[in-house]
Amino acid sequence: MNAETSTSTTSFASLDLPAPVIRGLDEAGFTHCTPIQAATLPHLLKGEDVAGQAQTGTGKTAAFLVAAFNRILRHPPDPQRRPNQPLAIMVAPTRELAVQIHKDAEQLGGHTGLRMGVVYGGAGYDTQRAMLVEGVDVLIGTPGRLIDYFKQKVYDLKAIQVMVLDEADRMFDLGFINDIRYLMRRMPPPEQRLNMLFSATLSFRVLELAYEHMNNAVTVRVEPDKVTADKVTQVVYHPANDEKIPLLLGLLKHMDPRRSIVFVNTKRVADRVYAYLEGNGIRAAVLSGDVPQRKRLKLLAEFQAGELPVLVATDVAARGLHIPDVSHVFNFDLPQDAEDYVHRIGRTARAGASGDAVSFACEDYAFSLPEIEAYIGHRIPAGALSEDLLIKPEPPIKLERRPRLDRRGRDGGGRRGDGRRGEGRRGEGSRGGSRRGESSAPAQDRPAKADGGGEGRKERPPRRRRRGAKPGTEPTQ
């Protein structure tokens, strides 16, 4: 945030903020507001709702955290409020973003005395439940797990003073919007709380949501001259499908990128790319929907610390994560949505830094290129394929199959874990709430599964009579 290109002339010290908030900002090294912070905080500090649009990585999280802390500290709760009644709720579409918001909240709000809590699918079900029972002031989470605990009456929303919806456009993309409406209808009326909605794009459907569930929200757009960051060097190659792995290996060895993300469209391809990288002496890891949550956080920490040079990721990692000093982004598969291209390459060249974005327009995904170029407003320069860029790969390593885990993080043998089931159609971060992924019904209301005994046993169908056998006779075995 301190880069010259990403800050405004408005300092945090010039804003009327409580002393504990100023102290947290100082310790985090935040002296001046980014453009989205400078545009939204004056409205929020006056109690006005805001629907804000800005590119990813521009400081939206700090804007809504500062505004939330200010509101709570200057409007003490009712003395009769129960511990399991949070004062602020912040909803994020993915687990990774929820964890990142919680981390930032702990840093910026360390001197406020407020209790921060985060809930998300795939890990720590009983631990998160106990935390809610004990009580939190600021509750951060993903829709599926939030609704699950809410329907079990683990907490309620009657004391909510601040509501934040982050990455609202992504909520629509992942099908969470009915879950969001469910939560909003159980909070105090919009005029009795401070409401914030942040999104990379303020589409008609996002603005309609703001109109329905916010109190005359001020619309703030901070748009750059270009859709993509100025300091991202973009290039596209046109390999055949069987040339993609040799080209990726060749580029990695020629560019020697210190910290790279390789984006793919499916989990199956992620595993294949990872196996080839490891088989060719390049240390890598996969970040996708069915990687256990504890392992996901460990991988992200290693990647951010520079201990892991290459991360192979599906779009679960494309938004909301602030990973400093990413040198290269590789679109091994071109995304089928032009906006996803912008979010992917936005992982590099953050906070004024520079970076490279390399895309493969292969036989399967080249049709996405014209739409991407129309969306970003310019053609992406084409790179020339040469023999020295195509490395004959060594065989991939053999992968072990990971067990599928249930909603409480247990595998089929009853052992505990920290994973979730599937990606895309199932699991937190790609689907949740009351329809797919985590069930939002209370545990006591769910039908028990058959376990091979008692009422759950499926009745065996009658044995078919052998053709030609007389009735009443037993067929030979």
N, C-alpha and C positions, 0 to 999 in steps of 0.2 A: 504493500500500500504506500510505501514511501517513495516509490519511483516517481520521477517527475512527470512522466506521461500519464500516470494513473491517479493523480491527486488534483484537488481543486485548491482555491485560495482560502477556503473555509477551514478554520482549525476547530478541533473538538473543544478546546479551551474556551472558544468564543460562544459556544452553545450553553444554554442554561441546563447543565446536567448535574445530578447529585455527585457529591465528592467521591463516594465509593466507585461509581462508574468511571469518572475521570481517572481515578487511580488505576483501575484495571486497564483502561486504554493506554495509559502511560507505560505500564509494565509490558504491554504487548507491543509497544513501539509505534502506536498509531497516533500521529500528531495532527494530520490534516485529513479531511474527508475526501473520499473518492467522489466523482460526479453524482453517482446515484445516492450516496449518503448526504451530500450537500443539498440535493434536490428534494429528498424525502423527509429528512429529520426535522426541518422547521415545521412542516405540517404535522408530523407525528407528535412532536413535543407540545403542540397546541391541542392535541387530542383529536386531530382529524384523521380519518381512515385514509389509507393509501393503497392504490393498485399500481405497482411499480414494474417497469420493464427496463432491463439492462442486460448486456452481454454477460455470459458466465465469467466468473473470476473478477468481478468488479466491486465486490464488497457488499453485496446484498445481505449476507448473513449478519455482518456486524451492524448494519443499519437496523434490522428488526430486533436484534438482541439489545442494542442500546436503548431503543424506544420502549421495549418491553420492560427492561429494568427500571427506566425512568418512571413509567406508569405505575408499576407495583410499589416502588419505594415512596412515591408521592401520594398514593391512595391506599393507605393501610387497610387490610381486609377486616371484615366483621369479626369481632372477638369470638363469636359463636361458630365461626368456620371450623369444620372438622379437618383433621390431618389429611384425609384422603380426598380433599377437595382442592385440586391445583388452581393456581391463580392465572397461569398462562399455559396455553397449549400450542405447540408448534408441530405441524404435520408435514412430513416429507415423503416423497414417493418411493425412495429406496433406503435400504438399511445403511448403506455407506454414507448417504447424505445425512441421515438421522444421527449417525455416530459422529460425523464431522461437526454438525451443529452443536451437539452436546459438548464436544471437545472445545469448541470456540466459546460456548456459554460458560464452561468452567473457568476458562482463561479470563474472559472479559468480566465475568461476574464474581470473581473470586473474593471480592471485598464487600459484596452486597449482603452476605448472610443468607441468601436465598438457596434453597435446596434444588439441585438440578437432577432430573431423572430422564432416562431414555429407554424406550421399549421398542422391540422389533422382532420379527419372526426368525425362527431357526436357531435360537440360542437362549439359554437362561430363563426358561418359562417360569419356573417356580421362584427363582431369584428376583426376576422383574416383578412378579406378582407381590412378593413380600415387600419389595421396595415401595410399591404403590400403597400397600396397606399401611406402612409406616408413615408415608406422606411425603409429597414433593410440592414445591412451589411452582416450578417451571417443568412442564411435562413435554418431552419431545418424543416423537414416534412415527411409525408407519401406520397406515390406515387399518390393515388387518388386525394387528396386535392391539392397537388402541380400542377397536370395537370389541374385540374378544373380551378384554378385561372389563370394558364398560358394561357389556351385557351380563357379565357375571356380578355386576355391582361392586367391583373391587374399588372403583372410584366413581365420582360423578362430576358433572360439569357446571354445577349450579353457582360456583364462586368464580367462574372464569372472568378475568378482567381484560385479557389480551388473547387474541386469536391470530395465528400466523399460518398462512398457507404458502409453502415454498415450492417452486417449480410447478406452478399450477397447470401449465400446458402439458407437462409430463403426466400429471394426474389424469387428464383426459386420455392421453395416449395409452396409459396402462389400465384404463377402465375403472379407476378408483372414484369417479366423481359422485356416484350414488352414495358411497361410503362417506365421502366428505359432507354431502348434504345431510346425511343421517346425524353426524356429529354436530353440525352447526345448528340443527333444529333443536338440540337438547342443551344448548348454551343459553345464557341470558340474552335478551333481545339485542340486536346490533348496536342500538344507541346507548346501551349500558356497558359496552366494552370497546376496546381499541382493536380495530381489525386491520390486518396487513396481508396483502397478496402480492407475491413477487413471482415473476415469470420471465423467461427469455423472450417470449412473444406474448403480446396482449391481443389474442384473437377475439373474435366476436363471442365465442362461447365462454372464454375466460371473463370478459367484461360482463357478460350476462350473469355469471356466477357472482361477481362483485356487486352487481346491481341488486340481486336478490338477497344476499346475505351480509351486506356491509352497509354502513351508514353514510350515504352520499360520498363515496370514496373519491379522493382526488387522483386523477390519472397522471402518472409521471413517467415519461419516456426519456431515457438517456440512450440515444442511438449514435453509434459512430458513423463516420463517413462511409466506411466499408463494413460489410457484414462480417468478414473475417478479419482477424487481427493483422495490423500492418506488418509486423515483424515476423510473420510466418512465411517461410519460403516454401511454395507449393510446387509439386511436380507430379505428373501422372505417367505411368508406364503401361504399355498394352501387351502383357504377356499372354501366351496360351495357358490353359489351366495347368498343364504339366510343367510349365516354366515358373510358376509362382514360388514354389519352395526354393529352387536354385537361385532365383532372383533375390528373394528375401535374404538368403544366406550371403549372397555376394554383396548386397548393399550393406548389410550389417558389418561385414568384414572390411569393406572399403571405407565406410563412414566412421567406423569405430564409435558408435553412439554410446555415451556414458549412461544414459537412462532413457529407455525407449518403451513405448506402448504399441503393441501390435493389435489392431482391432480386427475382429472377425464377426461374421453374422450369426454363427451357430456354435453351440457347445462342441459338436462333433469335430468341426474344423479347428476349434481352439485346441482340443486334445492332440489333433494331428500335427499342427504347427509346433506345439510344445514338444512333442516327441522328437520331431526332426531337429529342433534347436538343441535340445539336450544331447541328441545323438551326434551332433556336430560340434560339441564343445562349447556351446553358448548357454550359460546358466539362465534359466527362465522359470516362470511360474504361470499358472492359469488362474484368472479371476473371472468366475462365472457363477451362475445361479446355484449350482449344487455343491459348491465348495463350502465345507463347514465354516460357520461364522467365525469361530475362534481362529481358524487357519487363515480366513480372509483378512482379518485384522492384522495378523502376524505378517502376512505377505505384504500388505500395504505399508506396514511399519518398516520392513526390510527394504522395500522399494524406495520409500521416502528417504531412508537413511543412506541410500546408495549401495547397499549390500547386494541387491538383486538388480542386474542391469536391464533385463527385459521382462515385461509383463504382457502376457497374451490375454486379451480381454474381450468379452462381449459388451454390448452397449450398457450393461449394468454399471459399468465404470465411466460412462461417457459424460455424466453430468454430476455436478455438485461436489466433486472431489478436488481439493486444492493440493496438488502434488508439486512442490517447487522444483525448478530446474529440470523439467522433462525436455530432453534435447531433441528427440525425434518421435513423431507419430506416424505409424505405418497403417494405412488402410489396406490390409491384405485382401479383404473383401470390401468393395465399395458399398456404402450403406444404401438402402433402397429409399430412404427418406432424406431429402436434401438438407433439412435442418439438422439431422443427425451428423452429417458431414461437418457442419460448423461446430457442433458441440464436441465432436471427436478431436478435431485439430485444435480446438480451444484448450486442450490439455497442455499444449506447449505455448511458448511465448506469453507467459502470464506475468503480470505486474511489471511490464516494460521490458521483459527479456525477449530474446530472439529464439527461433526454433525452426525445425523443418517438418513438413508434412508430405509424405510420399504415399501415393495411391496406386493400386493395381486395378486397371480397367480390363478385367479378364473376360473370357467368353460368357461367363454366367452373369456378370454384373455390369458390363460395359453400358448397358441400356440406361443405367442411372446417371451416367456422366452428363448428358445434355441438361437434365433437370437440375443437377447440382450447379453446373456452370451458369444456368439461367438464374438460379437463386442467389448465388454470390455475386453475380453481375460481371463476370469476366471469365475468359477461358483459362484453364489451368495449363501451363506449359507442359509439353510432352517431352519425356526423357527418351533417349535412344538406347535400345537394347543392344548390348555388345557381348562378345564371347567372354570377356574377362569379368562381366557382371554375373554371369550364370555359372554358379559353382555346382559341380556334381556332388550331390549330398551323400554323406554316409548314411547307413540304415538308421531309422528312428529307434528310440528305445521302446521297450515293451511297457505298456501302461497297465497298472492294476486297476481293476474296477472298484469304484467306491460304493459302499452300501447306501441304499436309499434310506432316508431318515424321515421319521414322522414329525408332526408339528411340535412335539415336545423334545425333539432332538434325539430320539431313540431309533436304533436300527431294527431290522426284523427280528433279531435275537433278544431284544429288550435292553441292549446295552445303550448307555447314554452317549450322546455326541453333541455337536454344535452345528449341525447342518440343517438343510431344508430340502424339501422334495422338489426337484425339477427346476426349470426355468421357462419363462415365456408364458405357458398357460397355467402353471402352478407355482406357488411359492411367493413369499413376500418380496416386494420390489418389482414383480412383474404382474402379479395379480393378488388380490387379497380380499379381506372383508368377508361379506356374507355370501359371495358367489363361488369364487375359485380360490385355491390355495388354502390359507388358514380358514377354518370354519369359525364363524363369529357367534355360533350358538353356544350357550353355556354348556359345560361338560355334562351336567346332569340331564340335559335335554337331548343329548345325542344318542342315537341307537347304538347298542353294544354290538361289536363285531362278533361274528361266529368264531369260536375258538376250538371247535372240534368236539364239544361236549355240551350237554344240556339242551336248552331251547334253541341255541344258535346252530345246532348241527343240521346240515342240509340232508333231507331224507333221500335215501338211495332209490333211484328209479327201479321199477320191476325189471327182472331179467327177461330178455326177448326169448320167445319160444322158437326152437330150431325148426326150420321148415321141414314139414313132413312128419314131425314127431306127434304122437298122440297126446291129446289134452291130459294133463295130470301126470305126465311122465317128465323126468328131469333130464335135461340135455347132458350129453357126455361132456366132460371137462377136457 
